[in-house]
Amino acid sequence: MGAEGEFPVIRISQRRILPRALEYLKEYKEVLAIAGFVAGGILWTFGYFVSKSQFEELKCFSKNSIIANRETMRIREGDEAILDRSKKFEDLVEKQRASTLTDAERKERKKLELEIAQIVEQKRLAQGTLHAAQSKLDNSDCLGLETK
């Protein structure tokens, strides 16, 4: 023994510990296998639902980005269509002021007036849809989505 107050050093060969531990665990191999299977199932389930949640977020971002781009293009196309029809409409208004407007041109002027009103309404709807999509993107409404 060593000096007073010291603990004796016990040396255990590593070659003896591993076989003893394996022999001891052999008795519990079925329990360990079941525990490993359950733990693996829990980890897989957690990984699956985290991935699905992230997929839903990505899907939401993609959908709203596509909507925003589509509506932006619709608004631009509407602006171009209004500009084109407005030029034709102004030409017909000038002819009307000069009292040289034919019946066909009067019908054309009325048609252009209705088309412009329809395009303005379509543009207004596109702006509302664009605003809603951009709001979802700006406010991070897609983050933390619950899967349904």
C-alpha positions, -999 to +999 in steps of 0.1 A: +000+000+000+010+035-004+012+064+019-016+071+043-046+087+026-037+074-008-059+050-027-044+019-040-039+018-078-059-010-093-047-021-128-072-039-150-060-051-183-080-038-212-079-072-227-101-085-199-126-056-198-139-059-234-147-096-233-164-093-200-185-063-212-195-082-243-204-113-223-225-091-200-242-074-229-250-107-246-278-112-221-294-080-231-289-081-269-327-083-276-334-053-254-306-034-269-318-043-305-353-031-297-340+001-281-318+008-311-347+002-335-370+026-315-342+052-314-336+049-351-374+052-358-376+083-336-346+099-354-360+090-388-394+105-379-379+137-366-357+140-398-387+133-420-410+159-405-383+185-403-375+180-440-412+181-449-417+213-430-387+228-448-401+216-481-434+233-473-416+266-466-397+263-499-429+255-517-446+286-502-416+309-511-415+295-547-453+298-552-454+334-540-423+343-560-438+329-591-471+347-584-452+380-578-433+377-611-463+367-631-484+396-618-456+420-624-455+409-660-493+412-663-491+447-650-463+456-675-483+441-703-514+460-692-494+493-692-482+486-727-517+477-739-532+508-723-505+530-739-511+514-773-549+518-771-547+553-756-527+565-787-553+551-810-581+565-788-565+600-788-562+599-826-599+592-829-607+619-803-588+644-825-607+633-855-640+637-836-630+673-827-623+680-863-657+664-871-642+639-895-650+608-875-668+580-895-693+556-880-667+528-880-643+550-862-669+559-836-675+522-830-637+517-828-634+546-803-661+530-781-644+496-784-611+511-774-627+529-744-642+496-732-609+477-737-590+503-718-615+501-689-612+462-689-574+464-689-574+489-661-596+465-641-573+435-649-543+456-639-560+465-606-567+428-598-531+419-607-518+446-584-539+432-555-526+397-561-490+410-565-494+430-532-506+399-514-477+377-527-451+403-519-466+408-484-462+371-477-426+372-489-417+404-471-433+393-438-417+358-439-452+343-437-438+311-452-414+305-423-425+279-397-454+265-417-472+236-402-476+207-425-512+196-432 
